[in-house]
Amino acid sequence: MQDEARSLGSARNKEVAHGSGGSNRYRNLLSPVLALLLLAQVFPPTAQAEAPSSVSAPAANAVLAIFSDRPMSNELWPIIVSALREELAAGAPETRVLPGQTADADPSADPAVQILRGDSIAPGLSIDNPITIYLHGECVVRPRSFFLGQPSSSLALGWVRLNHGQIEPFIHVECTRLGQTLATQTYGLDSDQRNRLMAVAIARVILHEWIHIATQNPGHARDGLAKAVFGPHDLIPNRANSPTCHHGIP
């Protein structure tokens, strides 16, 4: 019997719907058959069989391989990488459990986390214990006027799968729902600033789910990156909202 997935929910009106504390949300969103199909499409057996030799990835404490089920713009990719590195460097207490994120880590050293774009990975690349990330839907934040009504607070923004007591190293991020959740924050922003908004949100959802994988703990905290329910202000924390910060988000 397959255990349920652990999900990160969203809530525009979180303080009304959930009070001051988050609640655990468990959602089985991916059947075993569909999971196998996704993996077969991402890593086709023929591609690996035809690879002339195995090439090892550069040494790193952790490798994140990010795939998107829709074409990703060349403008968005470096912003996602930058946002992930900035969130890791921010030193949130919850991230101390992640590989290479120790309290005395030297920020000037080579990155402890390698981030790979899935559609650019060469066949035959050998990676030890990667974290595979799937971005589902449209990774675009559109102005609020594009959406009718409010997104459901019961739908997951990101999730991982608990299989026979083991949290698997696959992270799923629902980009379309992220865009809907962030739509209220787009007033006065141009497309570059909206891309930054989306990138920071994706990075924070990835880190939330990665914490589940690293700790093998499906539980949630009351606040911070490990809380169960994220609203717009959790996806873009205060330092990203500052009008003087380098992100350019008002």
N, C-alpha and C positions, 0 to 999 in steps of 0.2 A: 504494500500500500504506500503510495507516494505521499509524502508530507506536503503541506501547503507552502506556497511561496510567501516570502516576507516582503511587504511593499511599503513604499513611502508615499503617503497620501498628500493631497493638497487641500487648502481651505482658504478661500478668499475671506470668509467671515469666520475665521477660526475661533475668535474669542467668543462668538455666539454659539457656534456649533459644538465646541469642545472645551469651553471654559479655559482655565489657565494652564492645563496640562494636556499633552498629547496622549492619544490612545493607540495601542497596537492595532495594525491593520494587516490581516492575512488574506491573501488573494491568490488563487490558483489560476493564473492567466495563461499558462503555456502548457499544452498537453505534451506528454513524452514524445509522441509521434512528430508533432510540429517542431519540438526542440531538435530532434534528429535531422529533420529536413533543413532547419536553419543552419546547423553545423555542416551538413552535406553541401549546402550552397556556398558557405564561406570557405570551407576547406575541402574542395572536391578531391576525391581519391585519385583521379587521373592526374591532376596537377602534381600531387606529391609523388606519384609513381614515376612520372616522366622527368622529375628533377634529376639532373646528372649527379649532384652531390649535395650534401647537407652543409649549410653555411650557418655558423653560430652568430647570434646577435651579440653586440658589444656587451661587456660585463655590466650588470646593473643589479641593484637589490630587488627591483621589481620592474616588470614590463607590462604596460597597458597597451593593448591592441584595440583600436577603436574602429568599428565598422558602422556604416550608415546604410539603411535600406533605400535611401534616395540619394541622388548625387549631391555631394557636399561642395559648396563653392570654395574656390581657392582662397577667398578672402576670409572665410569663417574658420578654416582649419588652424592657422597660426594663432588666432585669437583664443580658440579652445585650449590649445597647448599652453599659451601664456596664462590663461585663467587658472588652469590646473596647477601650474607651477606656483602661481601667486597664492592660491589657496593652501597649497602644501607649505609654502614658506611662511604663511601667516602664523603658524605655530599653534593652531587650536589644540587644546588638550586631547581631544578625541583622536587626533591624527597621530599621536605618539605611538599608537599600536601598529601603524603601518610600516612596512619594510623601509629602512633607511631614514625614518623620521624620528630620530632620537633627539633628546633635549640638547645634546652637545654637537649635533651635526654641523659641519662646516659648510655654510651656504656658498662659499667660493670654490668648493670642490666640484668635481664632475657630478652632474645630476645623478642622484641615487635611483631615480625613477625614469625609465625610458618610455617615451610615448610614441607609438607607431600608428600611422594612418593605414587602415586595413587594406584599402584598394591600392596601396603602394608597396605592400609586403611582397618580396620576391619569393617565388616558389622554392621550397626546400629550406627556407630559413628555420633554424633550430632555436627554440626559445624554451628555457626551463620555467615551468609553472607560471605562464602568463595569466593576466586577468583580461578576459575578453569582454569588450563592451559593445553593445548594440544600440545605436540611436535609431529609434522608430519614428516614422512620420516626418513632418516638415520642421526642420530646425530653424524656424524664422519667427521673430516677434513682430506681429502686425499691429497697427493702431487698433484701439478698442472698437472703433466703428465697424471693423470687419466682422465682428462677432455679434451674434444675437443671444441675449440672455447671459447667464453666468455658468462657468464650468462646474461640473459636479465636484463637491468636496470629497466624495467617496471614491473617486478614481485615482489610481496610483500614478505618481510622476516617475517612479523608478522602482525596480524590484529585482530580487535575486531568488534563487530556488533552493529550497531545503529538501534534499533527497536522502531518505533513510538516515536522518540525523546529521547529514553533512551539508553545509552551505556551499554550493558549487561556485567556482570562480568565473561566473558569467553574470554580467551586470546589464540590465535592460533599462533604458531611459526613454520615456515617452515624450518626445520633443513637441509633438502637436499640442499636448496638454500643457507643457511648459509655456508654450507661446500664448495659449489662452489664459493661463494664470497670470502672465506678465503683461497682458494687454493693457491693464489699467495704469501701468507705469511708463507708458510710451509718449505721454504728452510732451511735445517740444523736442523729441529725439529724431535725429536723422538715421539713415540705414546703418551707418557704421556704429553708432551708439546703441542701436537695437541689437546688432550682432554681438556687441560686448555684453549687453544684458543677457542674451541667450547663452553666451559662452560661460559666464559666471554661474548661471543657474545650472547648466549641464555639469560644470565642475563640482558644484556642491552636492548635486544628486549622486554623482559618481563616488565622491568621497564618503557620503553616507552609506552607500551600499558596499563599498570596499571595506568599511569598518566592520560590517556584518561578516564579510568573508574572512578578514584578518583575525577577528576575535572568535569566529564560529559561534557567535551569540546572536540569536534572532530578536532579542529584546531591544527596547528603546529607552532613551533617557527622557527627562522632562523638558530639557531645552538643549540648545546647541546643535551641532551637526548630527547628533545621534537621536534627535527627537523624531517622533513618529509622523507628524503632519507638518508640511511646509506650506506657508503662504508666501505672497510676493516678497515680504520683508525678510523672510528666511532665505529666499533664493538670491536676493541681492542685499547683503548685509549693509549696515550703516557706512562702513568704509568704502563700499562701492557706490553709495548714494551721495557721497560728499560732493558738492559742486566744485571743490578745488582739487579733487583727486585726479590721478592721471588716467583713470578709466574714461573720463569724459561723460559720466552719467550724472545728471543733475539730481 
